[in-house]
Amino acid sequence: MISTMIPDRYDVIRLGKSEVTAAATTLARAFQDDPLFVYLIPDPVARQNALLVILQVMVRYGVLYGEVHTTSPNIEAVTVWLPPASAGMSFWRLIRSGGLSLLTKLSGRTIARLWRFNASTAPLQRRLTRLPHWYLGFIGVEPAYQKQGYAGKLLRYMLSRVDREHLPCFLDTQNANNVAIYQHFGFRVVEETIIPGSALKYWAMLRDRVE
Ligand SMILES: CC(C)(COP(=O)(O)OP(=O)(O)OC[C@H]1O[C@@H](n2cnc3c(N)ncnc32)[C@H](O)[C@@H]1OP(=O)(O)O)[C@@H](O)C(=O)NCCC(=O)NCCS
């Protein structure tokens, strides 16, 4: 059941707790070949299962402390946004979002890689985002629905709101293909690096506040 309908010209729907698994399933399919998750979980079948575990926690976090949006009751596309007050993820909130399942359901190697990835990106994020900002935690579209405007619809909805609030927006990506898409929506690269001990590239992108 869809919990909160936002009547809006963008037809964007805000999801609640009862849609966590459905939203995580869409994101898991979208991120199956994402460079970060290929690095974290090289085996494709293990990755499919682990992605659902990780993304259920992330979507629940978004529902509890931010906003999770989709395009229709079919949940073809999902965004997870964290607002200025909660843009940096907290350990206790992660636990309240079911984060312990990461320890019990993921392999030791995946947890170690996730830990190393966070250890190198969290300080970067803190340094680059000193002002209040919205954080785009995840955006993903079901593979069968990609390149049909679903991501654009979700992004435009939130970016117009962020602009009305005169706030900047931050995101990071490990996928070179996405950099140009985000530039198309007004983000600029503020940091480009390689995650130490891996071949994983990392781009931090900021969309400046409008006056
Ligand atoms: C990245 C992703 C979310 C894009 O979703 P999508 O629904 O296919 O995107 P859309 O069809 O809405 O297109 C988005 C816009 O980017 C534009 N765009 C696409 N490729 C572009 C490129 N190489 N350069 C510039 N603009 C580009 C499109 O023209 C479109 O602009 P428009 O709305 O003004 O016409 C989707 O491919 C996906 O889920 N990928 C896997 C998961 C992922 O990588 N998520 C992001 C992690 S950081």
The ligand as an SDF file (V2000), in Angstrom:
LIG
                    3D

 48 50  0  0  0  0  0  0  0  0999 V2000
   21.3690    6.4930  -13.5540 C   0  0  0  0  0  0  0  0  0  0  0  0
   19.8850    6.2070  -13.6480 C   0  0  0  0  0  0  0  0  0  0  0  0
   19.2460    6.4650  -12.2890 C   0  0  0  0  0  0  0  0  0  0  0  0
   19.2580    7.1280  -14.7030 C   0  0  0  0  0  0  0  0  0  0  0  0
   17.8600    6.8420  -14.7560 O   0  0  0  0  0  0  0  0  0  0  0  0
   16.9860    6.9770  -16.0920 P   0  0  0  0  0  0  0  0  0  0  0  0
   15.5460    6.8320  -15.7130 O   0  0  0  0  0  0  0  0  0  0  0  0
   17.5190    6.0310  -17.0840 O   0  0  0  0  0  0  0  0  0  0  0  0
   17.2800    8.4700  -16.5190 O   0  0  0  0  0  0  0  0  0  0  0  0
   16.3350    9.4190  -17.3940 P   0  0  0  0  0  0  0  0  0  0  0  0
   15.7840    8.6500  -18.5560 O   0  0  0  0  0  0  0  0  0  0  0  0
   15.3410   10.0820  -16.5110 O   0  0  0  0  0  0  0  0  0  0  0  0
   17.3910   10.4770  -17.9300 O   0  0  0  0  0  0  0  0  0  0  0  0
   17.9230   11.4320  -17.0560 C   0  0  0  0  0  0  0  0  0  0  0  0
   18.3950   12.6440  -17.8140 C   0  0  0  0  0  0  0  0  0  0  0  0
   19.8130   12.5370  -18.0130 O   0  0  0  0  0  0  0  0  0  0  0  0
   20.0980   12.8090  -19.3800 C   0  0  0  0  0  0  0  0  0  0  0  0
   21.2810   12.0460  -19.7560 N   0  0  0  0  0  0  0  0  0  0  0  0
   21.3950   10.7150  -19.9100 C   0  0  0  0  0  0  0  0  0  0  0  0
   22.6520   10.4020  -20.2690 N   0  0  0  0  0  0  0  0  0  0  0  0
   23.3350   11.5650  -20.3370 C   0  0  0  0  0  0  0  0  0  0  0  0
   24.6750   11.9090  -20.6630 C   0  0  0  0  0  0  0  0  0  0  0  0
   25.5730   10.9780  -20.9710 N   0  0  0  0  0  0  0  0  0  0  0  0
   25.0350   13.2050  -20.6110 N   0  0  0  0  0  0  0  0  0  0  0  0
   24.1430   14.1740  -20.2890 C   0  0  0  0  0  0  0  0  0  0  0  0
   22.8480   13.9060  -19.9980 N   0  0  0  0  0  0  0  0  0  0  0  0
   22.4540   12.6200  -20.0020 C   0  0  0  0  0  0  0  0  0  0  0  0
   18.8640   12.3750  -20.1350 C   0  0  0  0  0  0  0  0  0  0  0  0
   18.7920   12.9910  -21.4130 O   0  0  0  0  0  0  0  0  0  0  0  0
   17.7820   12.8710  -19.1970 C   0  0  0  0  0  0  0  0  0  0  0  0
   17.6240   14.2580  -19.3270 O   0  0  0  0  0  0  0  0  0  0  0  0
   16.1760   14.9330  -19.6200 P   0  0  0  0  0  0  0  0  0  0  0  0
   15.2910   14.5000  -18.4720 O   0  0  0  0  0  0  0  0  0  0  0  0
   16.4640   16.4250  -19.6240 O   0  0  0  0  0  0  0  0  0  0  0  0
   15.7130   14.3980  -20.9300 O   0  0  0  0  0  0  0  0  0  0  0  0
   19.6130    4.7340  -14.0840 C   0  0  0  0  0  0  0  0  0  0  0  0
   20.3240    4.4950  -15.2650 O   0  0  0  0  0  0  0  0  0  0  0  0
   19.9950    3.6960  -13.0420 C   0  0  0  0  0  0  0  0  0  0  0  0
   19.1890    3.3080  -12.2150 O   0  0  0  0  0  0  0  0  0  0  0  0
   21.2410    3.1970  -13.1340 N   0  0  0  0  0  0  0  0  0  0  0  0
   21.7130    2.1350  -12.2040 C   0  0  0  0  0  0  0  0  0  0  0  0
   21.8320    2.6270  -10.7980 C   0  0  0  0  0  0  0  0  0  0  0  0
   22.6940    3.8640  -10.6870 C   0  0  0  0  0  0  0  0  0  0  0  0
   23.7570    3.9490  -11.2930 O   0  0  0  0  0  0  0  0  0  0  0  0
   22.2360    4.8290   -9.8970 N   0  0  0  0  0  0  0  0  0  0  0  0
   22.9520    6.0610   -9.6290 C   0  0  0  0  0  0  0  0  0  0  0  0
   24.0370    5.7920   -8.6390 C   0  0  0  0  0  0  0  0  0  0  0  0
   25.0240    7.2170   -8.3150 S   0  0  0  0  0  0  0  0  0  0  0  0
  1  2  1  0
  2  3  1  0
  2  4  1  0
  2 36  1  0
  4  5  1  0
  5  6  1  0
  6  7  2  0
  6  8  1  0
  6  9  1  0
  9 10  1  0
 10 11  2  0
 10 12  1  0
 10 13  1  0
 13 14  1  0
 14 15  1  0
 15 16  1  0
 15 30  1  0
 16 17  1  0
 17 18  1  0
 17 28  1  0
 18 19  1  0
 18 27  1  0
 19 20  2  0
 20 21  1  0
 21 22  1  0
 21 27  2  0
 22 23  1  0
 22 24  2  0
 24 25  1  0
 25 26  2  0
 26 27  1  0
 28 29  1  0
 28 30  1  0
 30 31  1  0
 31 32  1  0
 32 33  2  0
 32 34  1  0
 32 35  1  0
 36 37  1  0
 36 38  1  0
 38 39  2  0
 38 40  1  0
 40 41  1  0
 41 42  1  0
 42 43  1  0
 43 44  2  0
 43 45  1  0
 45 46  1  0
 46 47  1  0
 47 48  1  0
M  END
$$$$
